[in-house]
């Protein structure tokens, strides 16, 4: 499977900026298509302290977490970053809804 830049950017923001946690409350596993992103998100939701999160993951997922944490984020101010995060949430939700519509259409025509 190819990498998911939108998912990875969203997770990188969540991992790097704990103050985004409340804004991320609408997110759930269904917003993440890539299994590694889904697993890291699920662990992030369960653990608020990065070291606890890291130690809850197996080695492969720890590598993925390190990849997310090492991502270069654009040097922007807090307000722009907050806007970016809101846009990520909208795009993930739109994608999830499109996927649900597709599944519905597929099941309707079977």
PyMOL commands that set and color helices and strands:
alter all, ss='L'
color gray80, all
select helices_A, chain A and resi 5-16+18-20+22-26+29-31+35-46+50-56+59-69+78-108
alter helices_A, ss='H'
color red, helices_A
deselect
rebuild
show_as cartoon
